[in-house]
Amino acid sequence: MRIERLLLVLPLAAALLLPKAALGAKGEDTYRQLELFARVLYYVENNYVEPVDDQQLVYGAIKGMLETLDPHTVFMPPDQFKEMKIDTQGEWGGLGIEIARKNDVITVVAPIDDTPAARAGVRPGDQILAIDGESTKNMELGQAVKKMRGPAGKKVTLTVMREGFTQAREIAIIRDHIRIISVEGALFGGIGHIKVKNFQERTDAYLRKELDRLRQLNGGKELRGLVLDLRNNPGGLLDQAVAVSDRFLEGELTIVTTKGRGERNIHEEKSKDRDTEKDYPIVVLVNGGSASASEIVAGALQDHERAVVMGVPTFGKGSVQTVIELEDGSGLKLTIARYYTPRGRSIQEKGITPDFVVDDDPNAAAKPESVREKDLRRHFKAEDGGEASELLRGPPQMPSWDATEKVGDLQLKVALNYLHGLSGRREGRNTAKAR
């Protein structure tokens, strides 16, 4: 029978194999609902005006079921699941855009640095109305990603609407081989700047190598300070966020707590007292494109007062997903927990509030707000409780550092000046002690 085949596809339908008496009250309700679903499937398969694809019916049913849950719980057919695994490995052919759905419109969260999209002028907040002439209205995010990815050298045309445009414009972008080395750095007068683009399989290893490289550039001496740049970092693997946080925390300190369904599903990740960086001052730079794993790192270093957080409030994704590979090569990304910073803060909807708010360009005209968690349909609501940071406008007054005059990035310049001032004060104190 068709129902027997359905049992092999939908795990919940295994309840149909049990006697009703063994299911209990809730189980009986589940049985009745699955019986209803099987009946509808039977009618569609046998009476619909045209032949139907059984797999597409089941996939559609699963997607419809998950559409009632939060926006980060999704079903991925085999081709989309393959693309997701490529993401975590950091190599693919495409444009280099992070997207989300805002007000039912596919919207750019952030272009990834040094990718075709960034070079073509795609901006956070851009609305993608069409891809190669095909409207994105009612298009699933996975389908949009699939259309933008493909062999390097091929052109993709995005129809984009932006704040300030009188009408939509087309942006032609040539796909390239996107290989994201998730960490890159530079040295400014003994102060390091490390940009972490996302959290992939080897992010912490890349970070360690980059820190060692900057020390070599600094004549083998320890860094005077570090700007850890998490702007437009959409997140990624939880274990890598924990490892990066651990690198800067001494002793066994809580990094993040995840709380799932029931008391048995509460887990606390702590730092390990080894391979810890020296206690130089750190500034973490964040913005509205800093999400998920980025917020875990910023929250951990902020709560333990290991770093000062600068920039603007972050995305506000305070949930954890697990990825389950299914028998036919498809995948399920399922929200299994909320996460909390060491002080017990849930940043869901709220994001991480910087210790000092520094806009990227305070003199520019008003810009559209970036897409954030609170803008997504069916997102979890914020929880009360936990200690919030005090919101300060602008960084503390520090002397300007002439060496950063050539830095065009205002937020980075402010962070470097701040660390230069702290470093100068430390050196002054050390000189006084020596005398």
N, C-alpha and C positions, 0 to 999 in steps of 0.2 A: 504493500500500500504506500501511497504518498506520505502518510503520516510516519511510517517507519523510517523513510529516508530523512524526514525532517528531524527525527530524534537524533540522528548522527550529526546534524549541523548545529542545532541549538542546544547547548548544555542544559539550559533550564528545562527543556522538554523531557529530560531524563525523569522528571517527576511523573510523567505519564506511565512509566514502567512500574510504579509502585501502587499497591492497593490504596484506595482512597482512605481506608481506615488508618493506614500507617502515616498519613501525611499531616494530620493535625488540622486545626482550623485554617491557619495561614496557607498550609500546603494545599488544602482543598480549593481555596481561592485561586492559587497559582494554577492548579489543574484545570479549573473552569476557564481561566483566561487562555491557557494554551490550547484547550479544546476549541475555544472560539477562534483562535488564530488558525488552527489546523482546518477548521471548517471553511473559513474565508479563503485560505490557500486552495482548498479543494475546489471551491466554486470558481475561482479565478482560472485555475489550470484547466478546468473542464468546460467552462462556459464563456470565457472571455472571447470577444469577437475575432481576435487574432491569436495565433500561437504565442506562447510566452516563454521566456528564458527562466528556468527554475532558479538558477544561481542568482540572476539579477533580482528576482522576487525576494529571495532570502536576504541578499545583501541590502536591498531596500528596506526590508522589515527591520534588520538590525540597525541600520542608520536611523530609521524613524524612531526606534526605541531609545537610542542614545541621544536623539535630539531633545528628549525631555529632561536630560541631565545637564551638567555644567558644560561650558564651551570647550573645555580641554579634554573631555571624554569623547573620543572619536573612534570610528571603525575605519580601517584602511584596507581596501582591496589589495591584492598582491602587488600590483604595480606601484601604488602609493606607499605601501609598507616598505618596499625596496628603496624608494626615494628617501623615506625617513631614516633608514639605516645608513644611507649614503651621507645624510646630514651629519650624523654623529661621528662619521669617519673623517669628514672635512674635505671631501673632493667630489665635484660634479661639474657637469657642463650646464651653464645657465647665465643668469643676469646678476644675481647677488642681491636679492630683495627679501626682507622679512615682511610678511603681510598678515593682516587680521581683518575681521569683518566688523565694521562700525556702521550702525544705522542701516544694516543690510547692504552696505557698499564695501567692496574689497578695497582696503586702505593700506597704504604703506606705513609700517611701524618704523622701519629704518632701512636705508640701503647699507649693505655691508661695505666697510671701507675698502678702497682700492679694488673695486669690482666694476664691470661695465655699467651697472645701474648708477653707481655713485659718480662715475666719470661723465655719464650722460646728463647729470643734473637732477635725477630723481630725488625727491625730498620726503622726509617724514610728514605724514598727513595727506600726501597726494592720494586722490581717489582714482583707482584704475577702473575705468568704465568699460573698456574693451581690450581684448588681447588679439592681435592680428585680425581686427575687424569683428570678432565675435564678442557680443555683449557679455559682461560678467554678471548681469542681473540674474539672480537665482543660481549662479555658478558656485559650486562647492570650492572651498579653499584648496583642497587637494587637487582638483581638476585645474585650477588656475596655476598652481605650482607646476603641474605636469606640462602645461602649455608653455610656460616660460623656460622650462629646462629642456635640454636637448644637446645635440652636437655643437661643439664650438665652431664659430665662423658663420653660423646661420643668423639671419636677422629676425628680431621680434619687434613688432610695433605695438606700443602701449598707447591707448587713448586715455589721457590724464586730465583730471579737473583739479585745480588748485585754488586756494584762497588768493584772490586778486586777479584770476583769469576771468575774462568776460565770456569765454566759451572754452570747451575742452580742446586740448591740443594733442597732437600725435608726437610721440618720442620714439624714434627708431634706435634700437640697441642691438649691437652684435654680440651674440653669445660668446663667452670665453670659457676656458677651462678654469673653473673656480677651485682653487686649492687654498683653503684657509689654514695658514699657520696661525694658530689662535693667539699667539703672543709675539709682540714686537716691542723694542725699546730704544731709548736714546738717552744720552747723558748731557746734563746741563750744569756745568761747574761743580761736578761731584754729586749732583742730585739726579737720581734716576727717574725716568718716565717710562712706565711699562703699560702698554695697551693690551688688555685681554679682550679679544673680539667675541669669543663665545667659549663655552665649556664643553670640549670634546674629549675624546678618549685619552689624549696625551697632554692636556693643557698644563697640568702641574709640572710635568717633566720639562715642557717648553719654558715654563716660568723659571724653574731652577737654572736651566742653561742660560737664559737671558740675564738673570741676576748675576751669574758668574761672569758673563761676557762684559757687563757694565762695570764690574769691579776691575776686570783687566784693563778696560779703557780708562779707568780712574787710577791707573798706575799701581794696581794691586791693592789699593787702600779700600777700606770699607766705605760704603755710600754715606753721604751726609744726610740723606733723606730720600723718600720715594713717593712719586705720584702713581698710584695704582688706578688706572683709567678704565672704568667699567661702563663708560657712556655707550649707548646703542648696543650693549651686549644683551642679546635676548635670552640668555640662560643656556641650558643644556643639561649635562649630567650632574646629578646630585653629589656623587662621590668625588667628582673633580672640584666642585664648590667647597666641599669639606676639606679636601687636600690643600687647596689654595689658602683657605682660612687658617688651617693648621700650620702652614709654613710661617705665619707671623704671630702665632700665639704660643706663649711659653707655659709649660705645665699642662695639667689635665683640666682643661676648661671646656665648658659646653659651647659647641658651635651652633647647633640647631637641634630642635626637638620636633619630631613628627608625630602627629596624633591621628590615628585612623579610627576605625569603627570598633569600639570596645577597648577596655583597659589593657588587653593583651597586645594591642597594636600601637603602643606608645614607645617610641625609640628615641634615644638621645645619642647624638654624635659628639664625641669629645676630641680635643686635640691630644696629640702624643708628644711627650717631652723629648723630642729628638729632631735633628735637622732644622731647628728653628733659626730664623734670621735674627741678626743682632737687633738691638732695641733702638734703631734709628727712627726718627719721626716719619709718619706716613699720612698722606692725604689720599682719600678715595674720591674720585670724581664720578658722579652719576647724573643721569638725566631721565626723561620720560621713556627712553628706549631701554633702560636698564631693568631687566626683568628676571624673576624666578631665581636661578642660581646666582645671578649678580646681586640680587637683594639679600640672599643668604650671606654672602661674603661681606657686603657692606654692613648688614645688621650685626653680624658677629664681631667685626672689628670695631664698630661704633659702641656696642654694648659693653665690651671689655675695655673701652677707652684706649684701644691700641692705635686707632686712627681717627682723624677728623674727616668727616664726610662733607664734601662741597658739591655744589651744583644745584639742580632742581629736583623735586620729588620724583621718585621712581615709578615704575609701571603699576605695581601693586598686585602681583600674582603670588598669593600665599598658599598655593596648593601643590601637592606632589603627585606625579603620575607614574604608573608602572606600565611597561609595554609587554604585551603577551603575544607571542607568535602562534597563530592558529594552524590547524592541520593542512589547510589548502594554500598556505603561504601568505594569507592575509594577516592583519594584526589588529589588536585592540589596545588603544591607549586609554587607560582607566585611571581616573582620579581616586586615590586610595587614602589620602591623608591631607591635613593642613599642616603647615610648618610654622614654628615659632622661634623668634630670636632668643638669645640667652636670657634676656630679661622677661621673657614670656610674651613678647609682642607678636600679635598676628598682623602682618602688613597687608592682608587681603583688602582690596579696594583702596587702601590708604597709601601704600607704598612706604619706602624709607624716606623720612624727612631729613634733609641735610642739616648738619650742625650750622652751616653757614650757606645761605642761598646766594648763588652766583649765577646770574643769567648768562647765556652764551653771547648775547648782544643786547644789553639794556637800552641802547640808543636806537635799535631798529624799530620799525613800525610793528604794530600788534600782529602776532602770528597766530594761525590756528593751533589749538591745543593738540598735542600728540594723542594718539589713541592709547588709552589705558584700560586696565582690567575693568574698571567701573563702567566703561562704555560697551563692553561685550554683553550680548544677550545671555541670560540665564546664569550670570556669574554668581558666585557665592557672595553673600552679604558680609560686611565687615563684622568682626566681633569686638565687644568692649573688653577692656582690661589690658594689662601690660603697661609698662612705663614708656611714654613717648619722649622724643627728644624735644628740647627747647628750640623753637624756630627763631633763628637770627637772620636779619637781612644784611648780607654782605659780610666779608671776612673781617677778622680783627685787623686793626691798623698795624701794618708792618712796613718797614722801609722798602722802597722800590729797588729792584735789583737791575742794574743796567744791562747785565748779560742776557736778560729776557726781553729786551726791547724789540728784538727781531722775531719773537714768537707771535704769530698772528692769532693764535687761539686764545681768546680772552680768559676762559676758565682755566686753561692750563697755565697761562701766565700768572694768574692770581695764585694758583696752587704753588707754583715754583717760588714766587715772591714770599709767600707765607713760610714755606720750608726754609728758604734762605735766611729769613729773619730768625726762625727758631734755631737754625744751625749756628748763626752768628752769636746768639745769646749763650748757647751751650759752650761754644769755644771760648767765649769771654769768661764764663764761670770757671772753666777748666784752667785758663791762664791765671786767674786770680788765686785758685787753689794752689797752683804750682809755686806762686810767689810766697 
